Amino acid sequence: MEFRVEKAGSDLMKTKPNENSLGFGQYMADHMFVMLYDESIGWHEATIKPYEDFSLDPAAMVLHYGQAIFEGLKAYRGNNDRIYLFRPTDNLKRMNVSAARMCMPEIPEDLVYSAMKELVALDKDWVPRAEGATLYIRPTMIASEAGLGVRPARQYIFFIINCPVGAYYPEGFNPVKIFVTDKYVRAVAGGVGNVKTAGNYAASIMAAVEAQKQGYTQVLWLDAIERRFIEEVGTMNIFFLIDDELITPPLTGSILPGITRDSVLRLTKDWGFKVSEKRITIDDVYSANEKGSLQEIFGTGTAAVISPVGELNYKGRVCSINNGTTGKLAQKLFDELQAIQSGHKKDPYGWVVEI
Ligand SMILES: Cc1ncc(COP(=O)(O)O)c(C=O)c1O
């Protein structure tokens, strides 16, 4: 299957926002990619076209039963106006894992990959030039068939939209305060926590809102069964540096397999760190902190790359990590990943793709 390209005329080209106040996800680029699925014909009508509204029947199944999956990756502007993507095919593979879990059709990875590159190339002026700012790419699939009744839909829309986003840390790294929730859970093995489906995020909002009311940026999620084992932080994977050992929870079914997580594991192993994917409880973390062996905690994800944690609050016990400052490893990983992603540093891993 091929895709068509319908370029926006000058009347449909938007005024670009100020690059110094982009925030996250507020402005959409000029073009989108759309393709339709029908059980009887498969994927069809693949088109890059001017950004526009959809028309959806109020009975569209995504609105009722939530068959919706998405991905998130970025295009980076490097030296000489070169544009790069970071591990894009890993996002498409993960999308197909999500599709399988949600009984949605697989996307043709090669076609979507070509369309994504062409879309970013067409909207390359939307890849910001400001330091640390990027173009966030959001591939999404929704069940569009009209009909009530819980079953896999027979019709879907897949689309990619792009939005310029500002630097996550415009004033440099700022360690975040995290509330450890034992009241709410994000996911359980056998559920859908290991895939990127919209309902996971809807279910997480209340815990985040309550944490924010108490002055915390995000929540730390514990396992759903014993409420002791650490899983993720907000919408990021989590790492602990304890006694020079870098620890992250293993992918046992309730954790999203982050691409940044995988990159951090690879880099730190190559740097000679002792790296372990093993279960760790919140009590382990507090006792390591009391002993003075807890060196760093940080989250990893596409949006922030690395997000140092400066404080935890668990059952009212507040623990300050690394005196609330950014650890050396978090800083080094952030610098290294940013340099690779924007083509400033040689990429020995084959992660970066130039558009
Ligand atoms: C729940 C959750 N965990 C972890 C991550 C980090 O994944 P990645 O590094 O692929 O962005 C994300 C972001 O996609 C997420 O939504």
PDBQT file of the ligand as one rigid body, heavy atoms in Angstrom, charges set to zero:
ROOT
HETATM    1  C1  LIG A 401       3.078   4.907  31.698  1.00  0.00    +0.000 C 
HETATM    2  C2  LIG A 401       4.365   5.235  31.024  1.00  0.00    +0.000 A 
HETATM    3  N1  LIG A 401       5.504   4.694  31.490  1.00  0.00    +0.000 NA
HETATM    4  C3  LIG A 401       6.692   4.950  30.920  1.00  0.00    +0.000 A 
HETATM    5  C4  LIG A 401       6.799   5.791  29.828  1.00  0.00    +0.000 A 
HETATM    6  C5  LIG A 401       8.133   6.054  29.208  1.00  0.00    +0.000 C 
HETATM    7  O1  LIG A 401       8.228   5.453  27.948  1.00  0.00    +0.000 OA
HETATM    8  P1  LIG A 401       9.193   6.028  26.835  1.00  0.00    +0.000 P 
HETATM    9  O2  LIG A 401      10.561   6.050  27.422  1.00  0.00    +0.000 OA
HETATM   10  O3  LIG A 401       9.079   5.071  25.703  1.00  0.00    +0.000 OA
HETATM   11  O4  LIG A 401       8.697   7.397  26.501  1.00  0.00    +0.000 OA
HETATM   12  C6  LIG A 401       5.634   6.375  29.303  1.00  0.00    +0.000 A 
HETATM   13  C7  LIG A 401       5.697   7.274  28.149  1.00  0.00    +0.000 C 
HETATM   14  O5  LIG A 401       5.493   6.837  27.056  1.00  0.00    +0.000 OA
HETATM   15  C8  LIG A 401       4.389   6.081  29.910  1.00  0.00    +0.000 A 
HETATM   16  O6  LIG A 401       3.259   6.629  29.438  1.00  0.00    +0.000 OA
ENDROOT
TORSDOF 0
